[in-house]
Every structure is written in structure tokens, then in C-alpha cells.
């Protein structure tokens, strides 16, 4: 009897000294479309580490990478329904829920992350977040930076005039096609897996993407130049299911919000370091870096930018471009 009583007391002692370990942990599925090994998975890992550091056993983070729960739109629907918890998502949430405020997707509007961050703090950026949260059942936490998009080319590109007759591979985003055609490029749609072959056979003269694209695709074998235009800053965004979020205790919300802030800063830094590595590696492989004055490109793009922004909400153009002439 005495042994049984001591065993019971010992068990009760464990319950009072380690509640996070013995209580059912809060499951957090974190979704992303990229495979493991990049800044995205590094950020998700840091998120999980921080929660475990601050509250051992309280949370069970389950990464779902490489789109294992579906593409961005599928995960957005799951978030809306409360069937998954968290996502490090791309730009689809802006286009799906608040396209009239999505100046970030338009090329040559923002060429630095400071400009993007300032826009998100502007009235238009705040309206974007508010509408997307209401329409999509989301809770928005902030941006995580990605490598900016530049050009590769088989000839030197210093100004818009150099794009006359230049066959530029682009993905099928109507806004991107319109802007680049306005600047003077001859846009060509080629599936991503066929980019190398299209360059090798002369079907296209160049493409645009972050520096990971020419590095992972070994494009130095078929392209000579990197044109550092930084024409699109296309961020990741940390968003949660509002249904799930609203059901959490305040102290748990505070810890998760802290962990996301730590993770997105860490992920942004990892991406910056990777971008520096890609740039150096591509130069080592023989590619020549050209840093053109981006202002003439933006000026050449302005008629198309204005047409696109004419269909957006009032104030978006001013918040995005300030006093740039129309």
C-alpha cells in the first residue's frame, strides 16, 4: 500500500512540474511548396526549434514541404476551412483574395525589399492584408524575403533599347507579359523544364528568375550574362488559419507569433546568403555580371504599369510608386 501511495505521489509530482510534456501538444502543420534544403525549410526548422526552446513539449510542428498537401491554392482552401494550421506561402493569397491591392506582383514597381516592406505598411498594403484575411479566413504575420528576380541573356543588356527583338522566356502571368512587351522584349512562353534546351537551340535569348534558376539549371553553359535588374521582389508570406488561430490561448498565440518572427528573419538571412553564393558561383563558372541603371527600364514599363494599376484600388499607385510621373 505504501509503495502504491509513493508511486501515485510521484506521478502527481510529474504532472505539476512538467505540464507541457504530459499535456497533449498543439499540432502545427506548416506548409510550403519548396523541397527541403532551401531557406524555406530552414525557416520552418527554426520555427520548430524556437517553440521547443521556449515551451518544451507544448507544440508538435509537422512540416509539409514540396507541396505534399497540395499547391498554394489547395493549401489556402485548407487554411480557410481550418483543416491545416500554417503556411509559408507565395503570392497566390494576394491575387486570390485582394488582387486590386497587389502591386507587388507587377514588375519594376519595387526593386528593393525596403520598398516592398514600406508598401506593406502603407494604407494600400494594410488594406491588402485586411481584405485577404476577411476573404480567405487568414491571419497574416509578415513577409519572408526571397532572392530578387533578374535576367540572364546571351548578349549584353544595358538599357531597354537592347531588348529590341530579344526573345525573353516568361511564365504565363499576363501582367508580366504586358510589362515586358511594353519595355520592348519579344516574350516567349516555354515550360520551366525546357528552359535549358530552349536556350541551347536558340528558341529564346534569355530568361528572368531568381539566381537559383541559372545555378541549378547550369545555364552558364548556354548563357553568358547576368543582368541584375531586381525587377520583381516576390516574397513568401507567413499566414495561418484564422479558425485555428482564434481557438488558441493567448499565451500560445504569443509564443507562435514570436517563433514566426524569429523564423522569417532567419529565413530571409539564409536566402540572402544563398543569393550571394549563387552570384559568386555563377561568376566562377564564367558568367559576366551587368548592373544596369534600372530607372530607364521602369520608365519604359510605366505605360503598362499604369494600365495595370488603373484596374486596382484607389491609392495603390501612389502608395507603390509615390510621385513617379505617369
C-alpha positions in Angstrom: 0.0 0.0 0.0 2.8 2.4 1.0 4.6 1.7 -2.3 1.5 2.3 -4.3 0.9 5.6 -2.5 4.5 6.7 -3.2 4.1 5.8 -6.8 0.9 7.8 -7.0 2.6 10.9 -5.4 5.5 10.6 -7.8 3.1 10.6 -10.7 1.3 13.7 -9.4 4.6 15.4 -8.9 5.4 14.9 -12.6 2.1 16.3 -13.6 2.7 19.5 -11.6 6.3 20.0 -12.6 6.1 19.2 -16.4 2.6 20.0 -17.7 3.8 20.9 -21.2 5.5 17.4 -21.6 2.5 15.4 -20.4 -0.4 17.5 -21.8 -1.5 16.9 -25.4 0.8 19.0 -27.6 -0.7 21.5 -30.0 -0.1 20.2 -33.6 1.0 22.8 -36.1 1.2 21.7 -39.7 3.5 24.1 -41.7 3.1 24.1 -45.4 5.4 25.1 -48.2 5.7 24.2 -51.9 9.5 24.1 -52.0 11.6 21.0 -51.3 13.9 20.6 -48.3 17.3 22.3 -48.4 16.4 25.9 -49.1 15.8 29.0 -47.0 12.1 28.0 -46.7 12.8 24.7 -45.0 15.5 26.3 -42.9 12.9 28.9 -41.6 10.3 26.1 -40.8 13.0 24.2 -38.9 13.9 27.4 -37.0 10.2 27.9 -36.2 10.0 24.5 -34.7 13.3 24.9 -32.7 12.2 28.2 -31.2 8.9 26.8 -30.0 10.7 23.8 -28.4 13.3 26.1 -26.8 10.6 28.3 -25.3 8.0 25.6 -24.3 9.4 22.1 -24.4 6.7 19.6 -25.4 4.0 22.2 -25.8 3.9 22.1 -29.7 4.3 19.4 -32.3 5.4 21.0 -35.6 4.9 18.9 -38.7 6.4 20.3 -41.9 4.6 19.6 -45.1 7.1 20.6 -47.8 7.3 20.2 -51.6 3.5 20.8 -51.8 2.8 17.5 -50.0 -0.7 18.8 -49.0 -1.2 20.4 -52.5 -0.3 23.5 -54.3 -0.7 27.0 -52.9 -4.4 27.4 -53.8 -5.2 24.0 -52.3 -3.5 24.9 -49.0 -5.2 28.3 -48.9 -8.5 26.4 -49.1 -7.5 24.1 -46.3 -6.5 27.1 -44.2 -9.8 28.7 -44.8 -11.6 25.5 -43.6 -9.3 25.2 -40.6 -8.0 21.8 -41.8 -4.4 22.9 -41.7 -2.7 25.4 -39.5 0.1 27.5 -41.0 1.7 28.1 -44.4 4.8 29.8 -45.8 3.0 30.8 -49.0 3.8 32.7 -52.2 1.8 35.3 -53.9 -1.5 33.4 -54.7 -3.2 34.7 -51.5 -2.8 38.3 -52.7 -4.1 37.5 -56.2 -6.9 35.3 -55.0 -8.3 37.5 -52.2 -7.1 41.1 -52.8 -5.8 41.5 -56.4 -6.8 45.1 -56.5 -4.1 45.9 -53.9 -1.4 43.5 -55.3 1.2 46.0 -56.6 3.9 43.5 -55.5 3.3 41.2 -58.5 3.9 44.0 -61.1 7.5 44.1 -62.5 9.6 47.2 -62.0 7.3 48.7 -59.3 9.6 47.6 -56.5 13.3 46.9 -56.9 14.4 46.7 -53.3 13.0 44.9 -50.2 12.8 48.2 -48.4 10.3 49.4 -51.0 8.2 46.3 -50.6 8.2 46.5 -46.8 7.2 50.2 -47.0 4.3 49.3 -49.3 3.0 46.7 -46.9 3.0 49.3 -44.2 1.1 51.8 -46.4 -2.7 52.2 -46.4 -2.9 50.0 -49.6 -0.7 47.3 -48.0 -2.8 47.3 -44.9 -6.0 47.1 -46.9 -4.5 44.2 -48.8 -3.9 42.3 -45.6 -7.3 43.2 -44.1 -9.2 42.1 -47.2 -7.2 38.9 -47.6 -7.8 38.0 -44.0 -11.5 38.6 -44.3 -12.0 36.9 -47.7 -9.6 34.0 -47.1 -10.0 33.3 -43.4 -6.4 34.0 -42.8 -4.2 35.5 -40.1 -1.2 37.3 -41.7 2.1 37.6 -39.8 4.6 39.1 -42.3 6.9 38.6 -45.3 9.9 36.5 -45.7 12.3 37.7 -48.3 13.3 35.7 -51.4 16.0 36.3 -53.9 15.0 39.1 -56.3 14.4 38.2 -60.0 17.0 39.2 -62.6 17.7 38.4 -66.2 20.1 36.1 -68.0 21.0 36.8 -71.6 23.1 35.7 -74.5 24.2 39.3 -75.1 24.9 42.4 -73.1 21.8 44.2 -71.9 22.3 47.7 -70.5 19.1 49.5 -71.5 15.6 48.9 -72.9 16.9 49.5 -76.4 19.0 46.3 -76.0 15.8 44.3 -75.7 14.6 45.1 -79.2 13.9 41.7 -80.8 15.2 39.9 -77.7 13.3 36.7 -77.1 12.7 36.5 -73.4 11.2 33.4 -71.7 8.5 34.3 -69.2 6.0 32.3 -67.2 2.3 32.8 -68.2 1.5 35.7 -65.9 -0.5 38.2 -68.0 0.8 41.2 -66.0 4.5 40.1 -66.5 3.9 39.6 -70.3 2.3 43.0 -70.7 5.1 44.9 -68.8 8.0 43.2 -70.7 6.3 43.6 -74.0 6.0 47.3 -73.2 9.7 47.6 -72.5 10.4 46.0 -75.9 11.1 42.3 -75.3 9.6 39.6 -77.5 8.1 37.3 -74.9 8.1 33.6 -75.3 6.3 31.0 -73.1 8.4 27.9 -72.5 7.7 25.3 -69.8 10.2 25.6 -67.0 11.8 22.1 -67.6 12.5 23.1 -71.2 14.4 26.4 -70.4 17.9 25.0 -70.9 17.0 23.3 -74.2 15.2 26.5 -75.5 18.4 28.5 -74.8 20.7 25.8 -76.3 18.7 25.7 -79.5 18.2 29.5 -79.8 14.5 29.4 -79.3 14.9 32.1 -76.6 17.7 34.6 -75.9 17.3 34.8 -72.2 15.0 34.4 -69.2 14.2 36.0 -65.8 14.2 34.4 -62.4 16.0 34.4 -59.1 19.7 33.4 -59.2 18.9 29.9 -58.1 17.4 29.2 -61.6 20.6 29.7 -63.6 22.6 28.0 -60.9 20.5 24.8 -60.6 19.9 24.7 -64.3 23.6 25.1 -65.2 22.6 28.0 -67.5 26.2 29.2 -67.7 26.6 26.5 -70.4 24.1 28.3 -72.6 24.0 32.0 -71.3 26.9 34.5 -70.9 25.4 37.3 -68.9 23.6 38.1 -65.7 21.6 41.3 -65.9 20.9 42.5 -62.3 17.5 44.2 -62.8 15.9 43.1 -59.5 12.6 43.7 -61.3 10.4 41.6 -59.0 10.7 41.1 -55.3 8.4 38.2 -54.8 8.2 37.4 -51.1 7.0 34.4 -49.1 4.3 35.2 -46.6 3.6 33.6 -43.2 -0.2 33.0 -42.8 -2.3 30.9 -40.5 -5.9 29.6 -40.5 -8.0 32.2 -38.6 -10.3 29.4 -37.4 -7.4 27.6 -35.8 -5.7 30.7 -34.6 -8.8 32.1 -32.8 -9.2 28.9 -30.9 -5.7 29.1 -29.3 -5.0 30.5 -25.8 -3.4 34.0 -25.8 -0.1 32.7 -24.3 0.2 30.1 -27.1 -0.6 32.8 -29.7 2.1 35.0 -28.3 4.7 32.2 -28.5 3.8 31.2 -32.0 3.9 34.8 -33.2 7.4 35.1 -31.6 8.5 31.9 -33.3 7.2 33.1 -36.7 9.1 36.4 -36.3 12.3 34.6 -35.5 11.8 32.1 -38.4 11.0 34.7 -41.1 14.1 36.8 -40.1 16.2 33.7 -40.1 14.8 32.6 -43.5 15.4 36.0 -45.0 19.0 35.9 -43.9 19.5 32.4 -45.2 18.1 33.5 -48.6 20.4 36.5 -48.7 23.4 34.2 -48.1 22.3 31.8 -50.7 21.8 34.6 -53.2 25.4 35.7 -52.6 26.6 32.2 -53.0 24.7 31.8 -56.4 26.1 35.1 -57.7 29.7 34.2 -56.8 29.3 30.6 -58.2 27.8 31.8 -61.5 30.7 34.3 -61.9 33.1 31.5 -61.2 31.5 29.5 -64.0 32.2 32.3 -66.4 29.0 34.4 -66.4 29.5 38.2 -66.7 27.5 40.4 -64.3 26.0 43.6 -65.6 24.4 46.0 -63.2 22.3 48.4 -65.4 20.6 51.6 -64.3 17.1 50.2 -63.7 15.4 53.6 -63.9 15.1 53.6 -67.8 13.6 50.1 -67.6 11.0 51.3 -65.1 10.3 54.4 -67.2 9.8 52.3 -70.3 7.5 50.0 -68.3 5.3 52.8 -66.9 2.6 52.8 -69.6 1.9 49.1 -68.9 2.2 49.6 -65.2 -0.3 52.4 -65.3 -2.7 50.3 -67.4 -2.5 47.5 -64.9 -2.8 49.8 -61.9 -5.8 51.6 -63.4 -7.8 48.5 -62.6 -6.5 48.5 -59.0 -8.0 50.2 -55.9 -7.7 54.0 -55.5 -4.4 55.0 -53.9 -2.4 51.8 -54.9 -0.3 53.6 -57.5 0.6 56.5 -55.2 1.5 54.1 -52.3 3.5 51.9 -54.6 5.3 54.5 -56.9 5.0 57.7 -55.0 5.4 60.7 -57.3 6.8 58.9 -60.3 5.4 60.6 -63.4 2.7 58.9 -65.3 
